[in-house]
Amino acid sequence: MKKMNVDNLNAMIKSYQEDVKSDIDNLHISDYKFENIRFEYTGLRNNVFKNCIFKNIKFETVYFSKSVFRQCLFNNCEFESIDFGLFEVLFENVIFYKTNFYKTDVLSSSFINAHFIKCNFNYFDISGNILENCRIIDCDTSGLIFSPDAFAKNNFID
């Protein structure tokens, strides 16, 4: 895994904004603000994102397998049609704020100290995942699919 140079990352993100897509794999990205991007039909695999901000991002049919999101903020983002795409992903000390989850299946991932604030869940399946010290605050949970045991142990919903 290599640490991504900011100039190279800026060029890669600019290509996404211009609808030229490529996978982003095997990178370590720190202290970067991703803004106004549509990641669609692409892979974000085997990456580490640390202290990153994702603002106004749409993730549609994206494969996140074996990635880590540590101390990141997802602000006004959308996760759509991520069927089996969140495989072995770690979300640690992450905040999801005003983020929408639509047709998203999460398989064998971990949410450690994750906070969901003012989010909407329209078919968001997190059953079978590791959930530790997580909170859902002021969210529409009508489409949240979960294991009742996980919520009982974690006092998950405020």
URPEVEN-V105472 format. One record per residue. SS is DSSP state (~ for helix, > for strand, _ for the rest). OMEGA is omega in whole degrees, 0 to 359 (none if undefined). BURIAL is # if it has 16 or more other ideal C-beta (glycine too) atoms within 10 Angstrom, else .. Layout:
ss = {SS,SS}
omega = {OMEGA,OMEGA}
burial = {BURIAL,BURIAL}
This chain:
ss = {_,>,>,_,_,~,~,~,~,~,~,~,~,~,~,~,~,_,_,_,_,_,_,_,_,_,>,>,>,>,_,_,>,>,>,>,>,>,>,>,>,>,>,_,_,_,_,>,>,>,_,_,>,>,>,>,>,>,>,>,>,>,>,_,_,_,_,>,>,>,_,_,>,>,>,_,_,>,>,>,>,>,>,>,>,>,>,_,_,>,>,>,_,_,>,>,>,_,_,>,>,>,>,>,>,>,>,_,_,>,>,>,_,_,>,>,>,_,_,>,>,>,>,>,>,_,_,_,_,>,>,>,_,_,>,>,>,_,_,>,_,_,_,>,>,_,_,~,~,~,~,~,~,~,_,_,>,_}
omega = {181,177,186,174,184,180,178,178,176,179,179,180,177,178,176,179,178,177,171,189,171,179,173,186,171,181,172,185,181,171,181,177,174,184,175,181,173,174,186,179,183,178,171,190,175,180,169,175,181,180,179,175,175,183,180,181,173,175,181,182,180,178,185,195,175,177,180,173,185,179,180,176,172,184,178,180,176,171,184,177,176,182,180,182,179,185,180,179,177,172,184,182,184,174,171,182,181,181,181,177,183,181,182,176,179,181,175,175,181,174,182,183,177,178,176,184,179,180,175,179,176,189,175,186,178,179,178,180,174,180,179,176,180,178,170,185,175,181,170,185,185,180,180,179,188,173,181,179,182,181,180,182,188,186,193,187,175,none}
burial = {.,.,.,#,.,.,.,.,.,.,.,.,#,.,.,#,.,.,.,.,.,.,.,#,#,.,#,.,#,.,.,#,.,#,.,.,#,#,#,.,.,#,#,#,#,#,#,#,#,#,.,#,#,#,.,.,#,#,#,#,.,#,#,#,#,.,#,#,#,#,.,#,#,#,#,.,#,#,#,#,#,#,.,.,#,#,#,.,#,#,#,#,.,#,#,#,#,.,#,#,#,#,#,#,#,#,#,.,#,#,#,.,.,#,#,#,#,.,#,#,#,.,.,#,#,#,.,.,#,.,#,.,.,#,#,#,.,.,#,.,.,.,.,#,.,#,.,.,.,#,#,.,.,.,.,#,.,.}
